[in-house]
Amino acid sequence: MRLFGPLLAWASLSLAAAPAAAQADARPTPEQVAQAESYFNAGAQAYEAGQYQVAAEAFLEAHERVPSPSLLFSAAQAFRRQHLTEPSPDALRRAIALYREYLRQDPKATRREEAVTALGSLVPLEARLPGEGAEAAGGEGATAPGGGTAAAARPAAGGTRLLLSSPAEGARVSVDGQPFVAAPLVAPVAPGPHRVRVQAAGHDEEELTVVAVAGELMPRHVVLRVKPAQLRVTGTGGARIAVDGQVRGTVPTAGAIAIEPGVHGVEVSLPGYELFRRELRVTREQAVGLDANLRMTSRRVAAWTVLGVGAAGAVATGVLGGLALASQSEAVELRDRKDAGSLTPSERDRYNAAVDARGGLGAAAAVAGGVSLLAAAVGFGLFAFDEPKGLGVAPPAAPPPKDPGVNAEFTVGVFSAGVRGRF
């Protein structure tokens, strides 16, 4: 038998809304959608791991809860792969039955050509099986008594089992304290609750309880939380630290700032200082350090300069004002003496000089005071409007992820439920 090349198929399901009165009972319940999602995700990982028999069973379980011809196609693909890997009459018959049911349920199927091609290669093999008669080699409508084509293609009951999977790379699973083994894991168990632990490098371990139902394959697709990277920032004290536009702390950081793996924009800002901005690409559990020594802005330098001028003006105003008051005091004293009697020529000169000095020093003090107030106003204005332009930067666009080989997604809408995957 010729081995098919790498298969890239998209299985899609969409249950469109019909009039509520006619279709209310046909729409899957939220519980059924959640169960179908769990079966589909577990089946997708089993398919990727080469556990095609288990994958087929999981897809058919998903189909029972949220019927979709595309899930029948995915199950047929899994049985075909199972037969190619370990030739089995049972897997061969089930693949053929599911391909036929797929074509019957969806005459305009997008994968019709692939299904017909697969049947063209598989049906002759079925005809060669010992003991096969006309019924086995029949047309597309061949069915099994009492169950239809899809029912005939269902795997035989495999007992009470758990199907445990996780999208985390290198995930390992332990059931009831047994040694960890690679996911996905199909574990025969007794009916009832079981303690499951799932772990993977760079992820937080998850522990949960899964209840096994007698005679059923119970799936659980466990999404582990990735351990974040740890960011520490040193530098100009009191500066604000923002990650992807959200303030996360101040410099120096009291503790590490946890950020999710990926690409992030980090800003460190402080009024009067130039904005510090870096793009970081971090991985899980990575320790990252940033030294953010901020440079003062030219506006802040100008503000300090103008305030310095204002301060000097204030000092000059005080000195000149004091000298003016001293001259005023001397002039008053000489004037009082003049009123009481007469002044000598030298005292009269001193009086005139004191009056002149008082006027000149007072005017100079007034000018210095005005300059000081103006400089202070300008300086404080420069301070007030010297804010860094930051804290609103969106995270940089991450590069598109690499194709993981198997990708599955389950979607639910108000009037529809959907599942799509790539195998």
C-alpha positions in Angstrom: 0.0 0.0 0.0 1.3 3.5 -0.9 1.8 5.6 2.2 0.2 9.0 1.9 2.4 12.0 2.4 2.0 14.5 5.3 -1.7 15.3 5.7 -2.9 18.8 6.1 -6.7 18.9 6.7 -9.0 21.5 8.2 -12.0 20.0 10.0 -14.7 22.6 10.6 -18.1 22.6 12.2 -20.7 25.3 12.2 -24.3 24.9 13.5 -26.2 27.9 12.1 -29.1 29.3 13.9 -32.5 28.4 12.5 -35.9 29.7 13.8 -35.8 29.3 17.6 -39.1 27.3 17.8 -37.9 24.7 15.2 -34.3 24.4 16.2 -34.2 25.0 20.0 -33.9 21.3 20.8 -31.3 20.7 18.1 -28.7 23.2 19.3 -26.1 21.7 21.7 -26.1 22.8 25.3 -23.1 24.6 26.8 -22.2 21.4 28.6 -22.2 19.4 25.4 -20.1 22.1 23.7 -17.6 22.0 26.6 -17.5 18.2 26.4 -17.0 18.2 22.7 -14.2 20.7 23.0 -12.4 18.5 25.5 -12.8 15.4 23.4 -11.6 17.3 20.3 -8.5 18.8 21.9 -7.5 15.5 23.5 -8.1 13.7 20.1 -6.0 16.3 18.3 -3.0 15.7 20.6 -3.5 12.0 20.4 -3.4 12.2 16.6 -0.2 14.2 16.7 1.3 11.7 19.1 0.5 8.8 16.7 -2.3 7.4 18.9 -4.7 7.2 16.0 -7.1 4.7 17.5 -7.6 6.9 20.5 -7.9 10.0 18.4 -10.6 8.4 16.2 -12.5 7.5 19.4 -12.2 11.0 20.8 -13.4 12.6 17.5 -16.4 10.3 17.4 -17.2 11.2 21.0 -17.0 14.9 20.1 -19.3 14.2 17.1 -21.9 12.6 19.4 -22.1 15.8 21.4 -21.8 18.4 18.6 -22.6 16.5 15.3 -20.4 17.5 12.4 -19.6 15.8 9.1 -16.1 17.2 9.4 -15.5 15.3 12.7 -16.5 12.1 10.8 -13.8 13.0 8.2 -11.2 13.5 11.0 -12.1 10.1 12.6 -11.8 8.5 9.2 -8.4 10.0 8.7 -7.3 8.7 12.1 -8.5 5.1 11.3 -6.8 5.3 7.9 -3.5 6.3 9.6 -4.1 3.5 12.1 -4.4 1.0 9.3 -1.3 2.4 7.6 0.7 2.1 10.8 -0.6 -1.3 11.9 -2.7 -3.0 9.2 -5.9 -4.0 10.7 -9.2 -5.2 9.0 -11.1 -3.4 11.8 -9.4 0.0 11.3 -9.8 -0.4 7.5 -13.5 -1.1 7.6 -14.1 1.8 10.1 -12.2 4.2 7.9 -14.2 3.2 4.8 -17.5 3.5 6.7 -16.7 7.0 8.1 -15.6 8.3 4.7 -18.9 7.1 3.2 -20.9 8.6 6.0 -19.0 11.9 5.6 -19.9 12.0 1.9 -23.5 11.0 2.6 -24.0 13.7 5.3 -22.4 16.5 3.3 -22.7 16.0 -0.5 -20.9 19.3 -1.1 -18.1 18.6 1.4 -15.0 20.6 0.9 -12.9 17.5 1.4 -15.0 15.3 -0.9 -12.2 14.8 -3.4 -9.8 13.6 -0.7 -12.5 11.3 0.8 -13.2 9.8 -2.7 -9.5 9.3 -3.3 -9.1 7.6 0.1 -12.0 5.3 -0.7 -10.5 4.5 -4.1 -7.4 3.1 -2.4 -9.1 1.5 0.7 -12.1 -0.3 -0.8 -10.0 -2.6 -3.0 -8.1 -3.6 0.1 -11.3 -4.3 1.9 -12.5 -6.6 -1.0 -9.4 -8.7 -0.5 -10.0 -9.4 3.1 -10.8 -13.1 3.7 -14.5 -13.9 4.2 -15.7 -10.5 2.7 -18.8 -10.7 0.5 -20.8 -8.2 -1.4 -21.9 -6.4 1.8 -18.4 -5.5 2.7 -17.6 -4.3 -0.8 -20.9 -2.5 -1.3 -21.5 1.1 -2.3 -21.4 4.3 -0.3 -24.6 3.6 1.4 -23.5 0.4 3.2 -24.7 0.4 6.8 -24.5 -1.8 9.8 -27.7 -3.3 11.2 -29.4 -1.0 13.7 -26.8 1.7 13.8 -26.0 3.2 10.4 -22.5 3.7 8.9 -21.2 6.0 11.6 -22.4 3.6 14.4 -20.8 0.7 12.6 -17.5 2.6 12.6 -17.4 3.3 16.3 -14.6 1.6 18.1 -15.5 -1.2 20.4 -15.7 -0.3 24.1 -12.3 -0.1 25.6 -13.3 -0.1 29.2 -13.1 2.8 31.7 -10.2 5.1 30.7 -8.9 8.6 31.1 -7.5 10.5 28.1 -5.2 13.2 29.5 -3.5 15.8 27.2 -1.9 19.2 27.4 -0.7 21.6 24.8 2.4 22.4 26.8 5.6 21.1 25.1 7.0 18.1 27.0 4.0 17.8 29.3 3.9 14.8 31.6 1.0 13.2 33.4 0.6 11.3 36.6 -2.6 9.5 37.7 -3.2 8.6 41.4 0.5 9.0 42.4 1.9 6.8 39.6 5.1 7.9 37.8 4.9 10.7 35.3 4.6 9.7 31.7 4.5 11.7 28.5 1.2 13.2 27.4 -1.2 12.3 25.9 -1.9 9.5 28.2 -4.7 6.9 27.9 -4.9 5.3 31.4 -7.3 2.4 32.2 -8.8 3.2 35.6 -11.6 2.2 37.9 -14.8 4.2 37.9 -14.8 7.2 40.2 -12.6 10.2 41.0 -8.9 10.1 40.3 -6.1 12.6 41.2 -4.3 13.8 38.1 -1.1 15.9 38.1 0.2 17.6 34.9 3.6 19.2 34.7 5.9 20.6 32.0 9.2 22.5 32.1 8.7 26.2 32.4 5.0 25.8 33.5 3.2 25.7 36.8 2.1 22.2 37.8 -1.6 21.6 37.7 -3.4 19.2 40.0 -7.0 18.2 39.5 -9.6 15.5 40.0 -11.1 13.7 37.1 -14.1 11.5 37.5 -14.1 8.4 35.4 -17.4 6.9 34.1 -17.7 3.2 33.8 -17.1 2.0 30.3 -16.3 5.5 29.0 -13.3 7.3 27.6 -13.1 10.5 29.7 -10.9 13.3 28.2 -9.3 16.2 30.0 -7.2 18.7 28.1 -5.2 20.6 30.7 -3.8 24.0 29.8 -0.8 24.8 32.0 0.1 28.3 33.0 3.5 29.4 31.7 5.9 30.6 34.4 6.5 34.3 33.8 9.8 36.0 33.3 11.2 38.2 36.1 12.1 41.8 35.5 14.1 44.0 37.8 14.9 47.6 37.1 17.6 49.8 38.7 18.6 53.4 38.0 17.1 56.8 38.7 15.1 56.5 41.9 11.4 57.2 41.9 10.9 56.7 38.2 7.8 54.9 37.1 8.1 51.5 35.3 5.4 50.7 32.7 5.1 47.4 30.8 3.0 47.6 27.6 1.6 50.9 28.7 0.6 49.8 32.3 2.5 51.1 35.3 3.9 48.1 37.2 6.2 49.8 39.8 8.9 52.3 40.6 12.7 52.3 40.5 14.3 50.5 42.2 11.9 47.6 42.1 11.2 46.2 45.5 10.7 42.8 43.9 10.8 41.2 40.5 8.0 42.2 38.1 6.4 39.1 36.5 5.8 39.4 32.7 4.5 36.8 30.3 6.9 35.3 27.8 6.9 37.2 24.5 7.7 40.6 23.3 7.0 43.6 25.5 7.6 47.4 25.5 9.1 48.6 28.8 9.2 52.4 29.7 10.9 54.1 32.6 9.8 57.7 33.1 10.2 60.6 35.5 9.1 64.2 35.1 12.1 66.3 33.9 14.0 63.3 32.5 14.2 61.8 29.1 12.0 58.7 28.6 13.8 55.4 28.8 12.3 52.8 26.4 13.3 49.2 25.6 11.8 46.4 23.7 12.3 43.1 25.5 11.8 39.6 24.2 11.6 37.3 27.2 11.2 33.6 27.6 9.6 31.7 30.5 11.4 31.9 33.8 14.0 34.2 32.4 15.6 36.7 34.8 15.9 40.1 33.1 17.7 43.2 34.5 17.5 46.8 33.2 19.6 49.7 34.3 17.6 52.9 33.6 19.8 55.9 34.5 17.7 58.8 33.1 19.2 61.9 31.6 17.7 65.3 32.6 15.8 67.0 29.7 17.0 70.3 28.2 13.7 71.9 29.5 14.5 70.8 33.0 18.0 72.2 32.7 16.5 75.5 31.6 14.0 75.4 34.4 16.7 75.0 37.0 18.7 77.8 35.3 15.7 80.2 35.3 14.9 79.3 38.9 18.5 80.0 39.8 18.2 83.5 38.2 15.0 84.0 40.2 16.6 82.9 43.4 19.5 85.3 42.7 17.0 88.1 42.0 15.3 87.4 45.3 18.6 87.6 47.1 19.4 90.9 45.3 15.9 92.2 46.2 16.5 91.5 49.8 19.9 93.1 49.9 18.8 96.2 48.0 15.7 96.4 50.1 17.8 96.3 53.3 20.1 99.0 52.0 17.1 101.2 51.0 15.7 100.8 54.5 19.0 101.7 56.1 19.1 104.9 53.9 15.5 105.6 54.8 16.3 105.3 58.5 19.3 107.6 58.3 17.2 110.2 56.3 14.4 110.1 58.9 16.9 110.6 61.7 18.5 113.6 60.1 15.1 115.0 59.2 14.0 114.8 62.8 17.1 116.6 63.9 16.5 119.3 61.3 13.0 119.8 62.6 14.3 120.2 66.2 17.0 122.7 65.2 19.5 123.1 62.4 21.8 120.8 60.6 25.5 121.4 59.9 26.5 121.5 56.3 27.9 118.0 56.5 24.7 116.6 58.0 22.7 118.3 55.3 24.8 116.6 52.7 24.4 113.3 54.4 20.6 113.8 54.5 20.4 114.5 50.8 22.7 111.5 50.0 20.4 109.3 52.2 17.3 110.4 50.4 18.9 109.9 47.0 20.2 106.4 48.0 16.8 105.4 49.4 15.1 106.2 46.0 17.7 104.5 43.9 18.0 101.4 46.1 14.2 101.1 46.3 13.9 101.2 42.5 16.6 98.7 42.1 15.0 96.4 44.7 11.7 96.7 42.8 13.3 95.7 39.5 15.1 92.8 41.1 11.9 91.6 42.7 10.1 91.7 39.4 12.8 89.8 37.6 12.8 87.3 40.5 9.0 86.8 40.3 9.1 86.5 36.5 11.9 84.0 36.6 10.1 81.9 39.2 6.9 81.8 37.1 8.8 80.8 34.0 10.8 78.2 35.9 7.7 76.6 37.6 6.0 76.7 34.2 8.9 74.7 32.7 8.6 72.3 35.5 4.9 71.8 35.2 5.0 71.1 31.4 8.1 68.9 31.6 6.3 65.5 31.6 7.6 62.5 29.8 5.7 61.3 26.8 5.1 57.7 27.6 2.8 55.2 29.4 0.7 54.6 26.3 2.9 52.4 24.2 1.3 49.2 23.0 3.3 46.0 23.0 5.4 45.4 19.9 3.9 43.1 17.3 5.1 39.5 17.9 6.3 37.5 14.9 3.7 35.0 13.6 4.0 31.7 15.4 5.4 28.7 13.7 3.0 26.0 12.5 2.9 23.4 15.3 1.8 20.7 13.0 -1.5 20.1 14.8 -3.6 23.0 15.7 -7.1 22.8 17.1 -9.6 25.4 18.2 -13.2 25.2 19.5 -15.5 28.2 19.1 -18.9 29.0 20.5 -21.3 31.8 19.5 -24.7 32.9 20.6 -26.4 30.8 17.9 -23.6 28.5 16.9 -20.9 26.2 18.0 -17.8 25.4 16.0 -14.6 23.4 16.0 -11.8 23.5 13.6 -8.5 21.8 13.5 -5.5 20.9 11.4 -4.2 17.4 11.0 
